[in-house]
């Protein structure tokens, strides 16, 4: 049954918009106070706190959607899920808005997950006087506008934006927060060939690479184009100075040739990479070779490349033991074709049916390390 609103407790509500109709599904004994109409979906609106509400858009058109909204209090652990439909202004062309949580005071630990549909306008994981530990996950659909992990008046720290799958983000600006001095905001890139117009205010950039990346493609490209007008902006470098850049490589994604490169981030108008800290984490591929990976920085790109290809330490012991066996075999061969054949000829000439040949030796073989080989070889026949 679809209804315009539900009244009761203020937490744990699920509000779903299906084909433009608003359905309030109560996830407890009582629903919360919900204001819902044809153009807005709120998980909860109150003068108190708004916690643990969920708003889901499956289809249809709405102008605004919020997981939780507190007029004078806090919002925490609310969620917005967009599976389809359109979020935009009434004309369906200009900006609507998506909020995981919106509050006068603190917006914390709210979440937005978008896997389909289209959003025209701004997306806020959490918006309030303080906005921290909010999360936005984009795995599909299309977004035109700005995405903020957190948007705070005084504090906007430890927020996270995660990109996975194949969303259309070519008209998007990604921002850890709205405050340049914020701390601990993270961008997770868990796919490749992502194109955005801007990134900013991230102190941590994590690249998760699960499959090989073609050398002519960047994992993340910044094109500096206004999201709504389509006009290119100029002198707009991407600043990651002082940021922590972490690269997580799966086995099958490790480049295998010396000099081979994976471009992580590119901006044709330039990168600012002063004092960035880089870390590469990968499981070494099976085999006998070890790959030394390092960061490669140019004025317009940041990537990683294979600096060295060397034999693994355990390879030497493997080769040494095999070479030792080969040396023993060679000594035996030398005995047969040398003293052995001479003993056979002598036995035949003297009419004896039995022959014996004995050889002892001490040898030193120089390789990267060395092999000292001592032994006796005995050949008996008749």
TAPE-V970121 format. One record per residue. N is the residue number from 1. RES is the residue in one small letter. PHI is phi in degrees with one decimal (* if undefined). NEAR is the number of other ideal C-beta (glycine too) atoms within 12 Angstrom. Layout:
n: [N:N]
res: [RES:RES]
phi: [PHI:PHI]
near: [NEAR:NEAR]
//
This chain:
n: [1:2:3:4:5:6:7:8:9:10:11:12:13:14:15:16:17:18:19:20:21:22:23:24:25:26:27:28:29:30:31:32:33:34:35:36:37:38:39:40:41:42:43:44:45:46:47:48:49:50:51:52:53:54:55:56:57:58:59:60:61:62:63:64:65:66:67:68:69:70:71:72:73:74:75:76:77:78:79:80:81:82:83:84:85:86:87:88:89:90:91:92:93:94:95:96:97:98:99:100:101:102:103:104:105:106:107:108:109:110:111:112:113:114:115:116:117:118:119:120:121:122:123:124:125:126:127:128:129:130:131:132:133:134:135:136:137:138:139:140:141:142:143:144:145:146:147:148:149:150:151:152:153:154:155:156:157:158:159:160:161:162:163:164:165:166:167:168:169:170:171:172:173:174:175:176:177:178:179:180:181:182:183:184:185:186:187:188:189:190:191:192:193:194:195:196:197:198:199:200:201:202:203:204:205:206:207:208:209:210:211:212:213:214:215:216:217:218:219:220:221:222:223:224:225:226:227:228:229:230:231:232:233:234:235:236:237:238:239:240:241:242:243:244:245:246:247:248:249:250:251:252:253:254:255:256:257:258:259:260:261:262:263:264:265:266:267:268:269:270:271:272:273:274:275:276:277:278:279:280:281:282:283:284:285:286:287:288:289:290:291:292:293:294:295:296:297:298:299:300:301:302:303:304:305:306:307:308:309:310:311:312:313:314:315:316:317:318:319:320:321:322:323:324:325:326:327:328:329:330:331:332:333:334:335:336:337:338:339:340:341:342:343:344:345:346:347:348:349:350:351:352:353:354:355:356:357:358:359:360:361:362:363:364:365:366:367:368:369:370:371:372:373:374:375:376:377:378:379:380:381:382]
res: [x:x:x:x:x:x:x:x:x:x:x:x:x:x:x:x:x:x:x:x:x:x:x:x:x:x:x:x:x:x:x:x:x:x:x:x:x:x:x:x:x:x:x:x:x:x:x:x:x:x:x:x:x:x:x:x:x:x:x:x:x:x:x:x:x:x:x:x:x:x:x:x:x:x:x:x:x:x:x:x:x:x:x:x:x:x:x:x:x:x:x:x:x:x:x:x:x:x:x:x:x:x:x:x:x:x:x:x:x:x:x:x:x:x:x:x:x:x:x:x:x:x:x:x:x:x:x:x:x:x:x:x:x:x:x:x:x:x:x:x:x:x:x:x:x:x:x:x:x:x:x:x:x:x:x:x:x:x:x:x:x:x:x:x:x:x:x:x:x:x:x:x:x:x:x:x:x:x:x:x:x:x:x:x:x:x:x:x:x:x:x:x:x:x:x:x:x:x:x:x:x:x:x:x:x:x:x:x:x:x:x:x:x:x:x:x:x:x:x:x:x:x:x:x:x:x:x:x:x:x:x:x:x:x:x:x:x:x:x:x:x:x:x:x:x:x:x:x:x:x:x:x:x:x:x:x:x:x:x:x:x:x:x:x:x:x:x:x:x:x:x:x:x:x:x:x:x:x:x:x:x:x:x:x:x:x:x:x:x:x:x:x:x:x:x:x:x:x:x:x:x:x:x:x:x:x:x:x:x:x:x:x:x:x:x:x:x:x:x:x:x:x:x:x:x:x:x:x:x:x:x:x:x:x:x:x:x:x:x:x:x:x:x:x:x:x:x:x:x:x:x:x:x:x:x:x:x:x:x:x:x:x:x:x:x:x:x:x:x:x:x:x:x:x:x:x:x:x:x:x:x:x]
phi: [*:-97.2:-133.6:-73.4:-169.3:-130.9:-125.0:149.2:-64.8:-102.9:-124.7:61.2:-103.5:-123.0:-113.4:-123.3:-107.3:-120.7:51.7:82.0:-98.0:-99.2:-119.2:-100.1:-109.0:-84.0:-104.3:-176.5:-66.6:-124.8:-84.1:-102.5:-69.7:-128.1:-106.9:-140.3:-145.9:-70.8:-118.4:-140.3:-127.1:-117.7:-64.0:-170.5:-130.7:-162.6:-82.9:-99.1:-86.2:-125.0:-128.4:57.1:-104.9:-132.6:-120.2:-123.0:-110.9:-101.8:-163.2:87.4:-122.3:-134.8:-91.8:-153.7:-140.8:-132.7:-71.8:-149.9:-142.0:-115.7:-69.6:-127.4:-111.8:-118.6:-128.3:-151.1:58.2:-93.1:-143.6:-117.3:-122.2:-116.8:-100.5:-172.6:85.3:-134.3:-111.0:-166.5:-65.5:-58.8:-77.1:62.8:-125.7:-108.4:-70.8:-102.5:-158.5:-130.2:-127.8:-66.3:-150.4:-131.1:-149.7:-71.3:-100.7:-101.1:-118.6:-136.5:59.7:-92.4:-142.7:-127.2:-128.1:-120.5:-121.7:-165.9:76.9:-142.0:-121.9:-110.3:132.9:-89.5:-122.5:-124.4:-58.6:-153.2:-132.8:-176.5:-58.3:-124.0:-134.9:-140.7:57.5:-94.2:-140.4:-126.6:-117.8:-116.7:-124.1:-173.2:77.6:-135.8:-128.6:-125.9:144.9:-107.5:-118.2:-114.3:-61.8:-144.5:-132.8:-123.5:-77.0:-120.9:-136.4:-150.6:-116.8:57.7:-95.8:-141.1:-120.4:-124.1:-114.3:-144.2:69.1:-134.6:-75.3:-95.5:-123.5:-68.0:-115.5:-125.2:-108.1:-104.8:-135.7:-61.7:-159.1:-93.2:-104.9:-59.2:-91.7:-70.4:-130.7:70.2:-84.2:-128.5:-113.5:-105.5:-107.6:-115.2:-152.5:-135.4:58.2:-86.7:-121.0:-132.6:-91.0:-157.4:-136.7:-168.2:59.4:-110.6:-95.9:-132.2:-121.0:-114.2:-113.1:-107.3:-114.4:-100.8:-146.2:-58.3:-107.9:-63.8:-62.8:-93.5:-118.4:-95.2:-63.6:-135.0:-114.0:-109.8:-109.8:55.1:-132.5:-60.9:-66.3:-102.5:-90.5:80.2:-82.7:-74.9:-98.2:-118.3:52.7:-118.4:-79.8:-94.8:-103.2:-118.5:-61.4:77.7:-82.9:-100.4:-111.0:-118.0:-119.8:-113.7:-105.2:-74.5:-51.0:-74.2:-99.0:-70.5:-65.8:-111.2:-114.5:-59.7:88.8:-67.6:-129.0:-117.5:-82.5:-84.5:-140.7:-140.2:-146.5:-60.9:-94.5:117.9:-119.1:-110.2:-121.2:-58.1:59.2:-74.2:-111.6:-117.1:-141.3:-115.2:-120.2:-154.3:-84.9:-64.4:-61.2:-67.2:132.0:-101.5:-110.5:-119.3:-111.8:-92.1:-105.2:-144.5:-83.1:-124.0:-118.0:-123.3:-58.6:-121.6:-138.3:-129.6:-149.3:-124.6:-146.2:-82.0:-86.0:-140.1:-129.0:-133.0:-69.1:-65.3:-55.5:-69.6:-64.5:-62.7:-67.0:-62.7:-69.6:-61.2:-64.4:-70.2:-66.4:-62.1:-63.1:-63.4:-64.5:-59.7:-61.5:-63.1:-62.4:-62.8:-63.7:-59.9:-62.9:-63.6:-78.6:-103.6:-62.2:-62.8:-64.1:-64.2:-66.4:-64.9:-61.4:-63.1:-64.7:-66.5:-64.4:-93.1:71.2:-94.1:-96.6:-114.7:-135.1:-139.5:-134.5:-129.6:-136.9:-119.2:-163.8:-135.0:-129.2:-125.6:-112.8:-95.0:-125.9:-60.2:-108.2:-160.7:-128.2:-103.9:-124.9:-126.5:-180.0:-123.7:-122.7:-124.9:-123.1:-126.3:-161.4:-162.5]
near: [12:19:19:19:25:34:20:20:24:33:32:29:46:33:48:38:43:22:18:23:24:35:29:35:26:25:26:19:12:17:27:41:29:43:28:40:20:18:25:32:49:44:56:51:40:31:17:23:32:50:34:29:51:41:51:38:48:27:22:30:31:44:32:38:49:47:54:54:48:40:24:19:27:35:51:35:29:52:42:49:35:43:25:27:37:35:45:32:24:18:14:21:16:19:25:36:34:53:48:53:55:51:44:26:29:36:49:40:32:52:42:50:34:43:26:27:36:35:47:34:33:34:52:46:53:54:44:45:26:32:48:39:33:53:40:51:33:43:28:25:33:27:42:37:36:37:50:48:52:53:42:40:20:19:29:40:32:28:51:42:49:35:40:24:22:20:38:25:43:26:31:41:35:45:38:46:45:31:28:17:17:33:25:26:45:37:48:32:40:27:27:28:25:41:31:40:36:36:43:36:39:47:34:32:44:33:41:28:37:22:20:20:33:17:18:12:23:34:42:45:32:41:29:31:27:21:33:21:12:14:14:17:20:12:12:24:25:40:27:36:22:20:35:23:36:28:38:26:32:20:19:16:29:34:34:24:17:18:20:25:29:39:35:45:45:36:35:24:24:23:35:25:30:13:14:26:19:27:21:31:20:28:15:23:21:13:17:18:21:24:31:21:34:23:29:29:27:20:16:23:32:39:35:38:31:29:20:16:23:18:19:19:16:16:19:20:18:16:21:24:18:16:24:24:17:19:27:24:17:23:29:23:18:21:29:23:18:21:25:26:19:19:27:25:15:17:21:16:11:12:9:15:12:16:25:21:27:17:26:15:21:14:22:13:20:11:20:15:17:15:25:17:24:15:22:16:28:19:27:17:18:12]
//
